[in-house]
Structure formats: structure tokens, C-alpha cells
Amino acid sequence: MTIKDVLLELINKYGEEFNWYLLPIADKCFVSELKREIGKKHPLQEKSISAVAKCASNDDVLYMTLDDTGRNIYYIFHLTYSDEKVDGFPKCERFTDTLAVKSFIEQSFITDYI
């Protein structure tokens, strides 16, 4: 299951109220913002990372990168749009598969928006 499949499934389940959307592949804005916020010493700073989806209701962004074995790893960062590491931000969740991403996004949606 891809992230696109995950989001389509959740959109079909919750309809227009569902608040996540896919980002264009060429969109580098959220990657630049993440790298600015995490700082130069963060392990993701030098990794190739892509922003793949965004929550329309808050500043959460889903990113994807590869681990050392070539497996997809996903992160949801809550961006602050401020300088690096302000009061423990940006907060982050790490996932090793798309089903875990789906579960987290769906539970957050139910808890915070329904």
C-alpha cells in the first residue's frame, strides 16, 4: 500500500471532511522548512527526504526517506515555521510502514477533528 492509497482510502471513508492531501513531487518548500527547523546536527539533515502529504488543519507534514537498507521510513513533523529546535519542536513521529502511518493519521483525525 502506498501513501497515495492510504490517503485515498481515508478520503473515501471520511469524505470531504478528511484533512490530509498529497503534495506534488516537485514541492521542496516543506523539505526546506524541515531542514531549517531540525538544525544541522539532526540525523535527517544530510538525508534525501521528500515531503509527501500535508494536513490542511494544522502544520503536520508527512515525509519519506530511506533507511540504510533502502527501506522507506516515514516521519510526521509538526512544523513551527520558526528557528531550529524552539521549545522541543518540531515534534516528530516515526513510522516504518504505511499501515502505521494510516493508523496514526486516522486516529489523529478522529481524536482532533470529529
Residue, then its C-alpha position, 0 to 999 in steps of 0.5 A: m500500500t502506498i501513501k497515495d492509497v492510504l490517503l485515498e482510502l481515508i478520503n473515501k471513508y471520511g469524505e470531504e471532511f478528511n484533512w490530509y492531501l498529497l503534495p506534488i513531487a516537485d514541492k521542496c518548500f516543506v523539505s526546506e522548512l524541515k531542514r531549517e527547523i531540525g538544525k544541522k546536527h539532526p540525523l535527517q539533515e544530510k538525508s534525501i527526504s521528500a515531503v509527501a502529504k500535508c494536513a490542511s488543519n494544522d502544520d503536520v507534514l508527512y515525509m519519506t526517506l530511506d533507511d540504510t537498507g533502502r527501506n522507506i521510513y516515514y516521519i510526521f513533523h509538526l512544523t513551527y515555521s520558526d528557528e531550529k529546535v524552539d521549545g522541543f519542536p518540531k515534534c516528530e513521529r516515526f513510522t516504518d510502514t504505511l499501515a502505521v502511518k494510516s493508523f496514526i493519521e486516522q486516529s489523529f483525525i478522529t481524536d482532533y477533528i470529529 
